[in-house]
Every structure is written in C-alpha cells, then in structure tokens.
C-alpha cells in the first residue's frame, strides 16, 4: 500500500467521528509512523495524532514530536532555494545562456538535485528529509558562492512559528491528553 492509500485509509477511519480536513504522515523518531489529522469545518482546525492503525495518541511527547517534524519539513520545503526552486532553475538556465559564468552548471545541478529531494507531495515528514533538504540547500548555496546560509538563518528565524504550531496542535487537541 502506498502513502496516498495510507492517507486515505486514515482519513476514512477518522471521518466516522467528523470532518477530516487533512492528513499528514510523519515518522519523527524510531521509524514509527503517525498521522496528524486536521479536524472540523472551522478555519481553525482541531487536531488528532493517530498511529498506523488509526488509534488516537494521547502521549504529549509523541504529539509534540509529530507536530514538530511536520511543521519543520513544511517550512524547510517552503524556504529551500528561496521557496521557488523551479523559478530559480529557470533563472539559472537563463544566466547560463546569457552570461555563462563559471560554476553555473554546478548551481543548476544543485538546484535540480534539491528539487528531486523535495519531490512532490504527499511525503512522510522525517528528520532524514530535513537533513537531506539541508544538505541539498547548502550545496546549492555553495554553488551560488554564498558563504553564509540564508536557509539556516531563515529556518532559525521561524522557531517561533514552529513553537506556535506545536502549541496550537496541543491546545486544540481533539481528545484529552495523558
């Protein structure tokens, strides 16, 4: 069974209890798969984390880990390469054709590799994905001649957003926590 089918299976299982807005897969640590489910019809969803058998999770630490890795992966994807990898690749190709500076092919290759790492949704949010995106972005930054890392700086500046999301998941959790 593929990831899309797993997401649909979880959505179907949880929808018996109400409206499911979204399901996102995560494997925060140890390879155990969990799903973060956005619930309800309101703009501000309720949240539920379930295991692979669609059983609700009530352990606060697991819920926080799942929410954290999901939001970090989303932010890394949105921030990588300035957030518009396809557009960046087009600009690099144009620069190669019009100016042909040294190292432009390495930058194009790095942007393409990063785009492959990020891939298309759905994906499973994992620490490995974060590492691979970070490595790919750093390779691109170096190919573009950047000494510092705008990506790392951007992610660090989003720590408050990560905390806010995790706290929202905990605060708006659909069932009592242990």
Rosetta constraint file for C-alpha pairs under 8 A:
AtomPair CA 1 CA 5 HARMONIC 6.13 0.50
AtomPair CA 1 CA 6 HARMONIC 6.79 0.50
AtomPair CA 2 CA 6 HARMONIC 6.28 0.50
AtomPair CA 3 CA 7 HARMONIC 6.14 0.50
AtomPair CA 3 CA 122 HARMONIC 7.23 0.50
AtomPair CA 3 CA 123 HARMONIC 7.45 0.50
AtomPair CA 4 CA 8 HARMONIC 6.21 0.50
AtomPair CA 4 CA 122 HARMONIC 6.97 0.50
AtomPair CA 5 CA 9 HARMONIC 5.99 0.50
AtomPair CA 6 CA 10 HARMONIC 6.21 0.50
AtomPair CA 7 CA 11 HARMONIC 6.10 0.50
AtomPair CA 7 CA 23 HARMONIC 6.08 0.50
AtomPair CA 7 CA 24 HARMONIC 7.22 0.50
AtomPair CA 7 CA 25 HARMONIC 7.32 0.50
AtomPair CA 8 CA 12 HARMONIC 6.01 0.50
AtomPair CA 9 CA 13 HARMONIC 6.18 0.50
AtomPair CA 10 CA 14 HARMONIC 6.11 0.50
AtomPair CA 10 CA 23 HARMONIC 7.49 0.50
AtomPair CA 10 CA 35 HARMONIC 7.81 0.50
AtomPair CA 10 CA 52 HARMONIC 7.89 0.50
AtomPair CA 10 CA 54 HARMONIC 5.92 0.50
AtomPair CA 11 CA 15 HARMONIC 5.80 0.50
AtomPair CA 11 CA 20 HARMONIC 6.28 0.50
AtomPair CA 11 CA 22 HARMONIC 7.66 0.50
AtomPair CA 11 CA 23 HARMONIC 6.53 0.50
AtomPair CA 11 CA 37 HARMONIC 7.76 0.50
AtomPair CA 12 CA 16 HARMONIC 7.03 0.50
AtomPair CA 13 CA 54 HARMONIC 6.66 0.50
AtomPair CA 14 CA 18 HARMONIC 7.19 0.50
AtomPair CA 14 CA 20 HARMONIC 7.08 0.50
AtomPair CA 14 CA 54 HARMONIC 7.22 0.50
AtomPair CA 15 CA 19 HARMONIC 5.56 0.50
AtomPair CA 15 CA 20 HARMONIC 5.62 0.50
AtomPair CA 18 CA 39 HARMONIC 7.11 0.50
AtomPair CA 18 CA 40 HARMONIC 6.67 0.50
AtomPair CA 19 CA 39 HARMONIC 5.74 0.50
AtomPair CA 19 CA 40 HARMONIC 4.99 0.50
AtomPair CA 19 CA 41 HARMONIC 6.51 0.50
AtomPair CA 20 CA 37 HARMONIC 6.91 0.50
AtomPair CA 20 CA 38 HARMONIC 6.01 0.50
AtomPair CA 20 CA 39 HARMONIC 4.73 0.50
AtomPair CA 20 CA 40 HARMONIC 6.27 0.50
AtomPair CA 21 CA 37 HARMONIC 7.44 0.50
AtomPair CA 21 CA 38 HARMONIC 5.23 0.50
AtomPair CA 21 CA 39 HARMONIC 5.55 0.50
AtomPair CA 21 CA 40 HARMONIC 6.67 0.50
AtomPair CA 21 CA 41 HARMONIC 7.47 0.50
AtomPair CA 21 CA 45 HARMONIC 7.87 0.50
AtomPair CA 22 CA 37 HARMONIC 5.74 0.50
AtomPair CA 22 CA 38 HARMONIC 5.10 0.50
AtomPair CA 22 CA 39 HARMONIC 7.41 0.50
AtomPair CA 23 CA 35 HARMONIC 6.31 0.50
AtomPair CA 23 CA 36 HARMONIC 5.67 0.50
AtomPair CA 23 CA 37 HARMONIC 4.55 0.50
AtomPair CA 23 CA 38 HARMONIC 6.46 0.50
AtomPair CA 24 CA 35 HARMONIC 5.43 0.50
AtomPair CA 24 CA 36 HARMONIC 5.22 0.50
AtomPair CA 24 CA 37 HARMONIC 6.59 0.50
AtomPair CA 24 CA 70 HARMONIC 7.66 0.50
AtomPair CA 24 CA 122 HARMONIC 7.90 0.50
AtomPair CA 24 CA 124 HARMONIC 7.40 0.50
AtomPair CA 24 CA 125 HARMONIC 7.93 0.50
AtomPair CA 25 CA 33 HARMONIC 6.95 0.50
AtomPair CA 25 CA 34 HARMONIC 5.95 0.50
AtomPair CA 25 CA 35 HARMONIC 4.49 0.50
AtomPair CA 25 CA 36 HARMONIC 6.50 0.50
AtomPair CA 25 CA 70 HARMONIC 7.97 0.50
AtomPair CA 25 CA 123 HARMONIC 7.09 0.50
AtomPair CA 25 CA 124 HARMONIC 4.93 0.50
AtomPair CA 25 CA 125 HARMONIC 6.22 0.50
AtomPair CA 26 CA 33 HARMONIC 5.75 0.50
AtomPair CA 26 CA 34 HARMONIC 5.36 0.50
AtomPair CA 26 CA 35 HARMONIC 5.97 0.50
AtomPair CA 26 CA 36 HARMONIC 7.61 0.50
AtomPair CA 26 CA 66 HARMONIC 6.13 0.50
AtomPair CA 26 CA 69 HARMONIC 7.12 0.50
AtomPair CA 26 CA 70 HARMONIC 6.47 0.50
AtomPair CA 26 CA 124 HARMONIC 5.03 0.50
AtomPair CA 26 CA 125 HARMONIC 4.42 0.50
AtomPair CA 26 CA 126 HARMONIC 5.97 0.50
AtomPair CA 27 CA 31 HARMONIC 5.40 0.50
AtomPair CA 27 CA 32 HARMONIC 5.57 0.50
AtomPair CA 27 CA 33 HARMONIC 4.67 0.50
AtomPair CA 27 CA 34 HARMONIC 6.21 0.50
AtomPair CA 27 CA 66 HARMONIC 7.22 0.50
AtomPair CA 27 CA 124 HARMONIC 6.82 0.50
AtomPair CA 27 CA 125 HARMONIC 6.22 0.50
AtomPair CA 27 CA 126 HARMONIC 5.20 0.50
AtomPair CA 27 CA 127 HARMONIC 7.89 0.50
AtomPair CA 28 CA 32 HARMONIC 7.50 0.50
AtomPair CA 28 CA 33 HARMONIC 7.76 0.50
AtomPair CA 28 CA 65 HARMONIC 6.01 0.50
AtomPair CA 28 CA 66 HARMONIC 5.70 0.50
AtomPair CA 28 CA 69 HARMONIC 5.96 0.50
AtomPair CA 28 CA 125 HARMONIC 7.31 0.50
AtomPair CA 28 CA 126 HARMONIC 5.44 0.50
AtomPair CA 28 CA 127 HARMONIC 6.38 0.50
AtomPair CA 29 CA 126 HARMONIC 7.78 0.50
AtomPair CA 29 CA 127 HARMONIC 7.63 0.50
AtomPair CA 33 CA 51 HARMONIC 6.37 0.50
AtomPair CA 33 CA 52 HARMONIC 5.95 0.50
AtomPair CA 34 CA 49 HARMONIC 6.63 0.50
AtomPair CA 34 CA 50 HARMONIC 5.64 0.50
AtomPair CA 34 CA 51 HARMONIC 4.52 0.50
AtomPair CA 34 CA 52 HARMONIC 5.89 0.50
AtomPair CA 34 CA 66 HARMONIC 7.09 0.50
AtomPair CA 35 CA 49 HARMONIC 5.46 0.50
AtomPair CA 35 CA 50 HARMONIC 5.32 0.50
AtomPair CA 35 CA 51 HARMONIC 6.34 0.50
AtomPair CA 35 CA 52 HARMONIC 7.37 0.50
AtomPair CA 35 CA 66 HARMONIC 7.78 0.50
AtomPair CA 36 CA 47 HARMONIC 6.99 0.50
AtomPair CA 36 CA 48 HARMONIC 5.88 0.50
AtomPair CA 36 CA 49 HARMONIC 4.55 0.50
AtomPair CA 36 CA 50 HARMONIC 6.72 0.50
AtomPair CA 36 CA 66 HARMONIC 7.17 0.50
AtomPair CA 36 CA 67 HARMONIC 7.15 0.50
AtomPair CA 37 CA 47 HARMONIC 5.68 0.50
AtomPair CA 37 CA 48 HARMONIC 5.12 0.50
AtomPair CA 37 CA 49 HARMONIC 6.05 0.50
AtomPair CA 37 CA 50 HARMONIC 7.66 0.50
AtomPair CA 38 CA 45 HARMONIC 5.58 0.50
AtomPair CA 38 CA 46 HARMONIC 5.83 0.50
AtomPair CA 38 CA 47 HARMONIC 4.92 0.50
AtomPair CA 38 CA 48 HARMONIC 6.74 0.50
AtomPair CA 39 CA 45 HARMONIC 5.27 0.50
AtomPair CA 39 CA 46 HARMONIC 4.84 0.50
AtomPair CA 39 CA 47 HARMONIC 5.77 0.50
AtomPair CA 39 CA 48 HARMONIC 7.43 0.50
AtomPair CA 40 CA 45 HARMONIC 5.55 0.50
AtomPair CA 40 CA 46 HARMONIC 6.21 0.50
AtomPair CA 41 CA 45 HARMONIC 7.15 0.50
AtomPair CA 45 CA 172 HARMONIC 7.56 0.50
AtomPair CA 46 CA 169 HARMONIC 7.39 0.50
AtomPair CA 46 CA 172 HARMONIC 5.10 0.50
AtomPair CA 46 CA 173 HARMONIC 5.81 0.50
AtomPair CA 46 CA 174 HARMONIC 5.76 0.50
AtomPair CA 47 CA 169 HARMONIC 5.63 0.50
AtomPair CA 47 CA 170 HARMONIC 7.78 0.50
AtomPair CA 47 CA 172 HARMONIC 6.02 0.50
AtomPair CA 47 CA 173 HARMONIC 4.75 0.50
AtomPair CA 47 CA 174 HARMONIC 5.57 0.50
AtomPair CA 48 CA 56 HARMONIC 6.84 0.50
AtomPair CA 48 CA 57 HARMONIC 7.57 0.50
AtomPair CA 48 CA 169 HARMONIC 7.89 0.50
AtomPair CA 48 CA 173 HARMONIC 5.87 0.50
AtomPair CA 48 CA 174 HARMONIC 5.72 0.50
AtomPair CA 48 CA 175 HARMONIC 7.54 0.50
AtomPair CA 49 CA 56 HARMONIC 5.90 0.50
AtomPair CA 49 CA 57 HARMONIC 5.54 0.50
AtomPair CA 49 CA 63 HARMONIC 6.33 0.50
AtomPair CA 49 CA 66 HARMONIC 7.73 0.50
AtomPair CA 50 CA 54 HARMONIC 5.02 0.50
AtomPair CA 50 CA 55 HARMONIC 5.08 0.50
AtomPair CA 50 CA 56 HARMONIC 4.29 0.50
AtomPair CA 50 CA 57 HARMONIC 5.31 0.50
AtomPair CA 51 CA 55 HARMONIC 5.39 0.50
AtomPair CA 51 CA 56 HARMONIC 6.58 0.50
AtomPair CA 51 CA 57 HARMONIC 6.78 0.50
AtomPair CA 57 CA 62 HARMONIC 7.59 0.50
AtomPair CA 57 CA 63 HARMONIC 7.12 0.50
AtomPair CA 58 CA 63 HARMONIC 7.41 0.50
AtomPair CA 58 CA 175 HARMONIC 7.61 0.50
AtomPair CA 58 CA 176 HARMONIC 6.94 0.50
AtomPair CA 58 CA 177 HARMONIC 4.64 0.50
AtomPair CA 58 CA 178 HARMONIC 5.50 0.50
AtomPair CA 59 CA 63 HARMONIC 6.39 0.50
AtomPair CA 59 CA 177 HARMONIC 6.26 0.50
AtomPair CA 59 CA 178 HARMONIC 5.48 0.50
AtomPair CA 60 CA 64 HARMONIC 6.14 0.50
AtomPair CA 60 CA 170 HARMONIC 7.69 0.50
AtomPair CA 60 CA 177 HARMONIC 6.33 0.50
AtomPair CA 60 CA 178 HARMONIC 6.56 0.50
AtomPair CA 61 CA 65 HARMONIC 6.15 0.50
AtomPair CA 62 CA 66 HARMONIC 6.12 0.50
AtomPair CA 63 CA 67 HARMONIC 6.16 0.50
AtomPair CA 63 CA 170 HARMONIC 7.41 0.50
AtomPair CA 64 CA 68 HARMONIC 5.92 0.50
AtomPair CA 64 CA 166 HARMONIC 6.01 0.50
AtomPair CA 64 CA 169 HARMONIC 7.99 0.50
AtomPair CA 64 CA 170 HARMONIC 7.36 0.50
AtomPair CA 65 CA 69 HARMONIC 6.18 0.50
AtomPair CA 66 CA 70 HARMONIC 6.22 0.50
AtomPair CA 67 CA 71 HARMONIC 6.19 0.50
AtomPair CA 67 CA 165 HARMONIC 7.42 0.50
AtomPair CA 67 CA 166 HARMONIC 5.50 0.50
AtomPair CA 67 CA 169 HARMONIC 7.07 0.50
AtomPair CA 68 CA 72 HARMONIC 6.03 0.50
AtomPair CA 68 CA 162 HARMONIC 6.60 0.50
AtomPair CA 68 CA 163 HARMONIC 7.90 0.50
AtomPair CA 68 CA 165 HARMONIC 7.91 0.50
AtomPair CA 68 CA 166 HARMONIC 6.09 0.50
AtomPair CA 69 CA 73 HARMONIC 6.04 0.50
AtomPair CA 69 CA 125 HARMONIC 6.09 0.50
AtomPair CA 69 CA 126 HARMONIC 6.24 0.50
AtomPair CA 69 CA 127 HARMONIC 6.73 0.50
AtomPair CA 70 CA 74 HARMONIC 6.23 0.50
AtomPair CA 70 CA 125 HARMONIC 5.28 0.50
AtomPair CA 70 CA 126 HARMONIC 7.61 0.50
AtomPair CA 71 CA 75 HARMONIC 6.08 0.50
AtomPair CA 71 CA 162 HARMONIC 6.20 0.50
AtomPair CA 71 CA 165 HARMONIC 7.25 0.50
AtomPair CA 72 CA 76 HARMONIC 5.98 0.50
AtomPair CA 72 CA 130 HARMONIC 7.48 0.50
AtomPair CA 72 CA 162 HARMONIC 6.85 0.50
AtomPair CA 73 CA 77 HARMONIC 6.12 0.50
AtomPair CA 73 CA 125 HARMONIC 5.90 0.50
AtomPair CA 73 CA 126 HARMONIC 7.40 0.50
AtomPair CA 73 CA 129 HARMONIC 7.20 0.50
AtomPair CA 73 CA 130 HARMONIC 5.92 0.50
AtomPair CA 74 CA 78 HARMONIC 6.19 0.50
AtomPair CA 75 CA 79 HARMONIC 5.94 0.50
AtomPair CA 75 CA 155 HARMONIC 7.31 0.50
AtomPair CA 76 CA 80 HARMONIC 5.80 0.50
AtomPair CA 76 CA 130 HARMONIC 6.96 0.50
AtomPair CA 76 CA 133 HARMONIC 7.06 0.50
AtomPair CA 76 CA 134 HARMONIC 7.90 0.50
AtomPair CA 76 CA 155 HARMONIC 7.04 0.50
AtomPair CA 77 CA 83 HARMONIC 7.08 0.50
AtomPair CA 77 CA 118 HARMONIC 6.57 0.50
AtomPair CA 77 CA 133 HARMONIC 7.56 0.50
AtomPair CA 78 CA 82 HARMONIC 7.67 0.50
AtomPair CA 78 CA 83 HARMONIC 4.75 0.50
AtomPair CA 78 CA 84 HARMONIC 7.89 0.50
AtomPair CA 79 CA 83 HARMONIC 4.55 0.50
AtomPair CA 79 CA 151 HARMONIC 6.63 0.50
AtomPair CA 79 CA 154 HARMONIC 7.28 0.50
AtomPair CA 79 CA 155 HARMONIC 7.60 0.50
AtomPair CA 80 CA 84 HARMONIC 7.71 0.50
AtomPair CA 80 CA 85 HARMONIC 7.40 0.50
AtomPair CA 80 CA 133 HARMONIC 7.39 0.50
AtomPair CA 80 CA 137 HARMONIC 6.17 0.50
AtomPair CA 80 CA 151 HARMONIC 6.47 0.50
AtomPair CA 81 CA 85 HARMONIC 5.48 0.50
AtomPair CA 81 CA 88 HARMONIC 7.17 0.50
AtomPair CA 81 CA 111 HARMONIC 7.47 0.50
AtomPair CA 81 CA 137 HARMONIC 6.58 0.50
AtomPair CA 81 CA 140 HARMONIC 7.71 0.50
AtomPair CA 81 CA 151 HARMONIC 7.69 0.50
AtomPair CA 82 CA 151 HARMONIC 7.90 0.50
AtomPair CA 84 CA 88 HARMONIC 6.12 0.50
AtomPair CA 85 CA 89 HARMONIC 6.05 0.50
AtomPair CA 85 CA 111 HARMONIC 6.73 0.50
AtomPair CA 85 CA 115 HARMONIC 6.46 0.50
AtomPair CA 86 CA 90 HARMONIC 6.33 0.50
AtomPair CA 86 CA 115 HARMONIC 7.74 0.50
AtomPair CA 87 CA 91 HARMONIC 6.28 0.50
AtomPair CA 88 CA 92 HARMONIC 6.13 0.50
AtomPair CA 88 CA 111 HARMONIC 7.61 0.50
AtomPair CA 89 CA 93 HARMONIC 6.17 0.50
AtomPair CA 89 CA 108 HARMONIC 6.19 0.50
AtomPair CA 89 CA 111 HARMONIC 6.28 0.50
AtomPair CA 89 CA 112 HARMONIC 7.22 0.50
AtomPair CA 90 CA 94 HARMONIC 6.22 0.50
AtomPair CA 91 CA 95 HARMONIC 6.17 0.50
AtomPair CA 92 CA 96 HARMONIC 6.11 0.50
AtomPair CA 92 CA 104 HARMONIC 6.99 0.50
AtomPair CA 92 CA 107 HARMONIC 7.46 0.50
AtomPair CA 92 CA 108 HARMONIC 6.20 0.50
AtomPair CA 93 CA 97 HARMONIC 6.26 0.50
AtomPair CA 93 CA 108 HARMONIC 7.17 0.50
AtomPair CA 94 CA 98 HARMONIC 6.10 0.50
AtomPair CA 95 CA 99 HARMONIC 5.33 0.50
AtomPair CA 95 CA 100 HARMONIC 6.31 0.50
AtomPair CA 95 CA 101 HARMONIC 7.71 0.50
AtomPair CA 95 CA 104 HARMONIC 7.81 0.50
AtomPair CA 96 CA 100 HARMONIC 4.20 0.50
AtomPair CA 96 CA 101 HARMONIC 6.66 0.50
AtomPair CA 96 CA 104 HARMONIC 6.11 0.50
AtomPair CA 96 CA 105 HARMONIC 7.54 0.50
AtomPair CA 100 CA 104 HARMONIC 6.85 0.50
AtomPair CA 103 CA 107 HARMONIC 6.49 0.50
AtomPair CA 103 CA 143 HARMONIC 6.70 0.50
AtomPair CA 103 CA 144 HARMONIC 7.79 0.50
AtomPair CA 104 CA 108 HARMONIC 6.20 0.50
AtomPair CA 104 CA 143 HARMONIC 7.65 0.50
AtomPair CA 104 CA 144 HARMONIC 7.74 0.50
AtomPair CA 105 CA 109 HARMONIC 6.05 0.50
AtomPair CA 106 CA 110 HARMONIC 6.05 0.50
AtomPair CA 106 CA 143 HARMONIC 5.88 0.50
AtomPair CA 107 CA 111 HARMONIC 6.12 0.50
AtomPair CA 107 CA 140 HARMONIC 5.80 0.50
AtomPair CA 107 CA 143 HARMONIC 4.81 0.50
AtomPair CA 107 CA 144 HARMONIC 5.89 0.50
AtomPair CA 108 CA 112 HARMONIC 6.17 0.50
AtomPair CA 109 CA 113 HARMONIC 6.11 0.50
AtomPair CA 110 CA 114 HARMONIC 6.08 0.50
AtomPair CA 110 CA 136 HARMONIC 6.84 0.50
AtomPair CA 110 CA 137 HARMONIC 7.91 0.50
AtomPair CA 110 CA 139 HARMONIC 6.18 0.50
AtomPair CA 110 CA 140 HARMONIC 4.91 0.50
AtomPair CA 110 CA 143 HARMONIC 7.25 0.50
AtomPair CA 111 CA 115 HARMONIC 6.15 0.50
AtomPair CA 111 CA 136 HARMONIC 7.93 0.50
AtomPair CA 111 CA 137 HARMONIC 7.99 0.50
AtomPair CA 111 CA 140 HARMONIC 5.99 0.50
AtomPair CA 112 CA 116 HARMONIC 6.28 0.50
AtomPair CA 113 CA 117 HARMONIC 6.24 0.50
AtomPair CA 113 CA 136 HARMONIC 6.93 0.50
AtomPair CA 114 CA 118 HARMONIC 6.25 0.50
AtomPair CA 114 CA 133 HARMONIC 6.71 0.50
AtomPair CA 114 CA 136 HARMONIC 5.04 0.50
AtomPair CA 114 CA 137 HARMONIC 6.58 0.50
AtomPair CA 114 CA 140 HARMONIC 7.79 0.50
AtomPair CA 115 CA 119 HARMONIC 6.06 0.50
AtomPair CA 117 CA 129 HARMONIC 7.88 0.50
AtomPair CA 117 CA 132 HARMONIC 6.83 0.50
AtomPair CA 117 CA 133 HARMONIC 6.50 0.50
AtomPair CA 117 CA 136 HARMONIC 7.55 0.50
AtomPair CA 118 CA 129 HARMONIC 8.00 0.50
AtomPair CA 118 CA 133 HARMONIC 6.82 0.50
AtomPair CA 125 CA 129 HARMONIC 6.69 0.50
AtomPair CA 126 CA 130 HARMONIC 6.62 0.50
AtomPair CA 127 CA 131 HARMONIC 6.26 0.50
AtomPair CA 128 CA 132 HARMONIC 6.11 0.50
AtomPair CA 129 CA 133 HARMONIC 6.11 0.50
AtomPair CA 130 CA 134 HARMONIC 6.09 0.50
AtomPair CA 131 CA 135 HARMONIC 6.13 0.50
AtomPair CA 132 CA 136 HARMONIC 6.05 0.50
AtomPair CA 133 CA 137 HARMONIC 5.98 0.50
AtomPair CA 134 CA 138 HARMONIC 6.08 0.50
AtomPair CA 135 CA 139 HARMONIC 6.17 0.50
AtomPair CA 136 CA 140 HARMONIC 6.29 0.50
AtomPair CA 137 CA 141 HARMONIC 6.05 0.50
AtomPair CA 137 CA 151 HARMONIC 7.14 0.50
AtomPair CA 138 CA 142 HARMONIC 6.07 0.50
AtomPair CA 138 CA 149 HARMONIC 6.93 0.50
AtomPair CA 138 CA 151 HARMONIC 7.94 0.50
AtomPair CA 139 CA 143 HARMONIC 6.14 0.50
AtomPair CA 140 CA 144 HARMONIC 6.19 0.50
AtomPair CA 141 CA 145 HARMONIC 6.35 0.50
AtomPair CA 141 CA 146 HARMONIC 5.21 0.50
AtomPair CA 141 CA 147 HARMONIC 7.64 0.50
AtomPair CA 141 CA 149 HARMONIC 6.81 0.50
AtomPair CA 142 CA 146 HARMONIC 5.28 0.50
AtomPair CA 142 CA 147 HARMONIC 6.68 0.50
AtomPair CA 149 CA 153 HARMONIC 6.31 0.50
AtomPair CA 150 CA 154 HARMONIC 5.96 0.50
AtomPair CA 151 CA 155 HARMONIC 6.14 0.50
AtomPair CA 152 CA 156 HARMONIC 6.06 0.50
AtomPair CA 153 CA 157 HARMONIC 6.20 0.50
AtomPair CA 154 CA 158 HARMONIC 6.49 0.50
AtomPair CA 155 CA 159 HARMONIC 6.92 0.50
AtomPair CA 158 CA 162 HARMONIC 6.44 0.50
AtomPair CA 159 CA 163 HARMONIC 6.27 0.50
AtomPair CA 160 CA 164 HARMONIC 6.03 0.50
AtomPair CA 161 CA 165 HARMONIC 6.14 0.50
AtomPair CA 162 CA 166 HARMONIC 6.24 0.50
AtomPair CA 163 CA 167 HARMONIC 6.02 0.50
AtomPair CA 164 CA 168 HARMONIC 6.05 0.50
AtomPair CA 165 CA 169 HARMONIC 6.27 0.50
AtomPair CA 166 CA 170 HARMONIC 6.34 0.50
AtomPair CA 167 CA 171 HARMONIC 5.88 0.50
AtomPair CA 168 CA 172 HARMONIC 5.81 0.50
AtomPair CA 169 CA 173 HARMONIC 5.69 0.50
